[in-house]
Amino acid sequence: MLNKLSIAVLAAMTFSASVGAQDLSASLKVDVSQLRGDDGQLLIQLSPEKMAPARPADPKSLSENEAGHWFDREFAGMSGDQKKSVPSSPADGAIGKKVAVMVMGPHPYFEALMSGFNKVADAYQWEVKVLDGNWSLATQKRQSEELINERPDMIFVIPTDTKAIAPIFRRISKAGIPVFSFNGLPSDKAQEYAIGWTGPDDWGQMRELSRKFADKLGKEGGYAIVRHNPGSSPFFARTFAPITELATYAPKMKLLDMAPGGFDAAKVQALVSAWTTKYGKDLKGLILAGDGVTLVGAQEALKNAGRDDIVVVAAGHSKVGMDAVKAGDAYAITMQSANSDGAVAAKVGADWFNGVKIPKLTYLKTHIITKDDVSEFYPAQW
């Protein structure tokens, strides 16, 4: 026979289960599919599932100019089950969760990214805490320890270093807190401890941009690359996707030089100025890892050198980049919606709370913006 205490506990459990079911039902009814970004574009736009080719027996034995050398970076997270000790979904609905977002560092792109994230978060009534890593792995490690003590319902992370972030992911996951990675594609090891990843297909879109670049140059001539922040996913993708793609698509083209720009317009200006002096008319094109301050510095250098003949393409799409394409100062940029980058991460995270099986990898839609369609993407997100 049940005593009064047992009956009270049973009643509380029944009530809790009933409330949980109601929360899940309400959460599943939330529709974010028609939310739009700051530019009027749909926030949730995805690429078809990306398929990996056969992995080379020993990628590192191949030249860095061969795509296979970078297989484990370009297709990280695609093979095997790979998940270790990741928490199971409570399947109690996404409404009212407390989440934290660890961004890589201060940048207008990440401000626009959080704008998109928050549009979805607001739909699910989330409490959101944002932490800026200031481009430092040590800072992200310290922040992760603070968050573990606070125990949010989920921690979203844009990693400062795609390999070295693995122990941080492991620590969060071992603490029983789901960690969700987005934007920069982490290594296989790091993804073992993340419930999922969303972000741009940086390798794919840079390969597509490189082909446009080559076609514009008639598949001949020398080019240089202004690289991204060292250690980050774009540092590798926005360098070696173009190099390996052009090696096969336009083998007559020659890589003359490459160096990081440091998100510093003056540094990029000095870099490009040195290249125009050193290589002269042999320099026919520039591939830029970003279309913000990187493009500003490159434009100033080319203007001072009187080199309006150099074809410029960049990873985009900021107002600076779109204005440059519209004016004819840049030939093409990638469509990488910062708003969508944040919104898709939040949506897939919400799906996990709802008990929906989520993909290991979810890629944003890719597209190359040229003068033909740049007007469709105004106003700029950042």
Secondary structure, DSSP 8 states (H G I E B T S, - for coil): ---HHHHHHHHHHHHHHHHHHHHHHHHHT---TT-B-TTSSBS--B----------S-GGGS-TTSGGGGHHHHTTT-SS----S------S-STT-EEEEEESS--HHHHHHHHHHHHHHHHTT-EEEEEE-TT-HHHHHHHHHHHHHH--SEEEE--SSTTTTHHHHHHHHHTT--EEEESS---HHHHTT-S-EEE--HHHHHHHHHHHHHHHTTT-EEEEEEE-STTSHHHHHHHHHHHHHHHHH-TTEEEEEEEE-TT-HHHHHHHHHHHHHHHGGGEEEEEES-SSHHHHHHHHHHHHHT-TTSEEEES--SHHHHHHHHHTSSSEEE---HHHHHHHHHHHHHHHHTT----SEEEB---EE-TTTGGGG-S---
